[in-house]
């Protein structure tokens, strides 16, 4: 599984294939998917963590069902730009996936993505805490993936 710099990821992937974005939490994995033109990210699913191999199988099923060519994994950087234990855990997740199956991976700095999504869900959609709990991780994954897609879009 090659781990790419985000800007090199498109060249490593076949055209007209979707990408998946992941928000890796302690108990859940938020999953989002792009369209095949890689313009729009949409929340997809929430994987409740159990054992790594079962989590990976669930992820691979989603990838296979949508002909996904790459993963964009949110990397929770510290505010000073350094990597802490949570970022190291995300990198370990990618390495462990490689042991099971090759897949193209890039990381995207996800600082404040969850808090931005929570603010949006409260301020714009007026969702209660209970209703937010079911969508925040999937939406954070979409936020991460959309940020990466936007970064790769040519400026006009």
C-alpha positions in Angstrom: 0.0 0.0 0.0 1.7 3.1 -1.1 1.3 6.0 1.1 1.3 9.1 -1.0 1.6 12.8 -0.6 -1.9 14.1 -1.3 -0.8 15.8 -4.5 0.6 12.6 -5.9 -2.5 10.5 -5.1 -4.5 11.3 -8.3 -1.7 10.0 -10.6 -1.7 6.7 -8.6 -5.4 6.1 -9.1 -7.3 5.0 -12.1 -9.6 7.8 -13.5 -13.3 7.8 -12.7 -12.9 6.0 -9.4 -14.2 7.2 -6.0 -12.1 7.8 -2.9 -13.1 7.2 0.7 -12.4 9.5 3.5 -11.9 8.3 7.1 -12.2 9.9 10.5 -10.6 7.5 12.9 -12.0 7.7 16.4 -11.4 5.7 19.5 -14.7 3.8 19.2 -15.9 4.5 15.6 -14.6 5.1 12.1 -16.5 7.8 10.2 -16.6 6.9 6.5 -17.3 9.3 3.6 -17.1 8.7 -0.2 -16.5 10.9 -3.2 -18.2 10.8 -6.5 -16.2 9.3 -9.3 -15.2 12.8 -10.6 -13.8 13.4 -7.1 -15.6 16.7 -6.7 -18.0 16.1 -3.9 -17.6 14.1 -0.6 -20.7 12.7 1.1 -21.1 11.1 4.5 -21.5 7.3 4.0 -21.4 5.1 7.1 -20.2 4.7 10.6 -18.2 1.6 11.5 -18.3 0.7 15.2 -14.8 -0.5 16.1 -14.5 -4.1 17.3 -11.3 -5.9 16.3 -9.0 -4.5 13.6 -9.5 -7.3 11.1 -13.3 -7.0 11.4 -13.1 -3.2 11.0 -10.8 -3.6 8.0 -13.1 -6.2 6.4 -16.1 -3.7 6.8 -14.0 -1.0 5.2 -12.9 -3.3 2.3 -16.5 -4.3 1.6 -17.4 -0.6 1.3 -14.4 0.0 -1.0 -15.2 -3.0 -3.2 -18.9 -2.1 -3.5 -18.0 1.4 -4.8 -14.8 0.6 -6.8 -12.7 2.9 -4.5 -9.1 3.5 -5.6 -7.8 5.4 -2.5 -8.3 6.3 1.1 -7.8 9.8 2.6 -7.3 9.4 6.3 -7.7 12.3 8.6 -4.5 13.0 10.5 -5.2 14.7 13.9 -2.2 17.0 14.2 -1.4 19.0 17.3 -2.1 22.7 17.0 1.6 23.4 16.7 1.9 21.1 13.7 3.5 18.2 15.4 2.2 14.7 15.5 1.0 13.2 18.8 -0.2 9.8 19.8 -3.5 10.0 17.9 -1.7 10.9 14.6 0.7 7.9 15.2 -2.3 5.7 15.7 -3.8 6.8 12.3 -0.5 6.0 10.6 -0.4 2.6 12.3 -4.0 1.9 11.1 -2.7 2.6 7.5 0.3 0.3 8.0 -1.9 -2.5 9.4 -4.3 -2.2 6.4 -1.3 -2.6 4.1 -0.6 -6.0 5.7 -4.1 -7.2 4.7 -4.4 -5.6 1.2 -2.7 -3.0 -1.0 -4.5 0.3 -1.2 -3.5 3.9 -2.0 -3.5 6.1 1.0 -2.9 9.8 1.7 -3.3 11.7 4.9 -5.1 15.0 5.4 -4.6 17.4 8.3 -7.9 17.2 10.2 -7.2 19.7 12.9 -10.5 21.0 14.3 -12.6 19.0 11.7 -14.8 17.4 14.4 -15.4 20.7 16.2 -16.2 22.5 13.0 -18.7 19.8 12.0 -20.3 20.0 15.5 -20.6 23.7 15.2 -22.2 23.4 11.8 -24.7 20.7 13.0 -25.6 22.9 16.0 -25.7 26.3 14.4 -27.0 25.5 10.9 -29.0 22.4 11.4 -30.0 22.8 15.0 -29.5 19.1 15.8 -29.8 17.9 19.4 -26.8 16.2 21.1 -28.4 12.8 20.6 -29.0 13.3 16.9 -25.5 14.8 16.4 -23.9 11.7 17.9 -25.2 9.6 15.0 -23.9 11.8 12.2 -20.8 13.7 13.5 -18.1 11.1 12.7 -19.5 10.4 9.1 -19.8 14.2 8.5 -16.3 14.8 9.9 -15.1 12.1 7.4 -16.8 14.0 4.6 -15.3 17.3 5.8 -11.8 15.7 5.7 -12.3 14.2 2.2 -13.8 17.4 0.9 -10.9 19.4 2.2 -8.5 17.0 0.3 -10.5 17.1 -2.9 -10.7 20.9 -2.8 -6.9 21.1 -2.2 -6.4 19.1 -5.4 -8.9 21.1 -7.5 -7.1 23.4 -10.0 -7.5 27.0 -9.0 -9.4 29.2 -11.5 
